[in-house]
C-alpha cells in the first residue's frame, strides 16, 4: 500500500511522507513510553508502602495491640519511625470508620476522638479554600472516599492483598495503598498509607514537555531541510529534466541550466556533463544528417550514370561501345560499393572509438610498422618507396589508440599513393616543434591540390580525386581529420614549393 502511494509522489513529497511516518511511529512509541512511566514510578512508591503496611501489621501482632482508639493511638505514637518516609497512615475498623490517623500524632491526644471531621468535597471552591489554609492534599482527602474504596476492596478478590490507587486534588497527586489487618482468621480492620507523589507528576510533565519541544524542533528541522532540498537539489533536477525534454522535443525555448553550471557540486558537474553530452549528441545528429545528404548526393550521380549506360547497352549493337559502357557501369558500381563500405566502416569506427581507452604509445614504432607494410606492397607493385625520417629525438610518445593511429597513417599513405606516379617516393617526417609538440608530415610528389583553400580536402567527398576513383570514396581524409581531433591533434594541408602535397599533423606529447 505504502509503495503504491510513494510510487506516484515526487521526491519532495516522498521525503515528507516518509518523515511523517517516522515521526508518527516515534510519537506513538513516545506516548507508550510516557504512559508507562507513571505506573513504574507508582510501583516504586507502592513497594515502600507495602513494607510499611507489613511492618505495621507485624508490630500489631507482635505487641498484641487491642484494636481500639486509645491503644492504636499509643501504638502510632510509639512507632513514629515506621512512617517517616510517608505523609500519612490511617487505620480503619471493620465498619470503615477511622480508628487513628498519623496526622494527629503531634496534636493533643484529645484530638483522637469521634470529633474527627469528615470533609465533604462538594465543589472546587471548597478545595481551594481548604488548601489556602495551608493544609496538604492528604489532609483534605475525603475519608468517606477512603471508606468507599475500602468497602469495595473488602468485597473484591484483592482482599488480603496489597492494593494501590491514586487520587488527584487540584495540582496535588497522591498515591494510596491499602490492606486489611487480620490476626489469625479474624479481620480487625484496614490500614491506608498515603504519600504525596507530585514528583511523579513533575517527572511525567518534564518528559512530556521535552517530547513536545523535541517534536517541534524536529518538525522545524524537517521543513527547513525540505526547503533546502527542494531549492538546491530537487528544483535544479527538475530543470535538468525540463532541459532534456526540450532537447527531445527539439524546442528552442531557453532554460536556466547556465545557473547550475557554475556550481561546484554534483549538480554543477551533472549540468555541465548534460550540456556537453547534448552538444555532442546534437553534433553527431547534425553530422549524420549532413553525411546522409552528402551520401545520397554522391550515390545519385553514379546511379544516373548506371541508368543511362544500362539503357544504351540494351539498345546498342556496337561491340566497342558496349564494352566502353560496361566499363563505365563497372566503375560506377565499384564507386557505390566503396561509398557504402566506407560509410559503414565509419559508423562502426565511431561506435568502437567511444568504448576504446587511450594509452601512452610510441608514434615512431607505429610508423615503422605501417611503412613496412606499404613498402612490401607498393614498392614491388609500383616501385613506390615510403621513407621515414626523424630529427633524432628518442621520445615520440603520445596518448592515443594504437589501431586508430595506424588508420590515420594508412589513410594518408593510401591517399598519397593514389596521387603518385610509379617509382616515386613518399616521405614521412617525424619531429618536434619548439613547444615539444610532435609533428608528423606526409609528403608526396603527386600533382598537389588545385584549391587555394587546402583545408577543403578534409571535407567529405572532396572533389579533387584520382582517376581511379572507384578505389576511393572521398571519405578517407575526412575520417583522418576526425581521428586526429579525437587525439586532441590538429591537421592541415599545403602544396610543396616544387611539386606534390604536404599534410601535417601535430599531436600533444604524452608527459611522463
Secondary structure, 3 states (H helix, E strand, C coil): CHHHHHHCCCHHHHHHHHHHHHHHHHHHHHHHHHHHHHHHHHHHHHHHHHHHHHHHHHHHHHHCCCCCHHHHHHHHHHCHHHHCCCCEEEEEECCCCEEEEHHHCCCCHHHCCCCCCCCCCCCHHHHHHHHHCCCCHHHHCCHHHHHHHHHHHHHCCCCCCCEEEEEEECCEEEEEEEEEEEECCEEEEEEEEEEECHHHHHHHHHHHHHHHHHHHHHHHHHHHHHHHHHHHHHHHHHHHHHHHHHHHHCCCCCCCHHHHHCCCCHHHHHHHHHHHHHHHHHHHHHHHHHHHHHHHHHHHHHHHHHHHHHHHHHHCCCHHHHHHHHHHHHHHHHHHHHHHHHHHHHHHHHHHHHHCCCEEEEHHHHHHHHHHHHHHHHHHHCCCEEEEEECCCCCCEEEECHHHHHHHHHHHHHHHHHHCCCCCEEEEEEEECCCCCEEEEEECCCCCCCCCCHHHHHCCCCCCCCCCHHHCCCCHHHHHHHHHHHCCCEEEEEECCCCCEEEEEEECCCCC
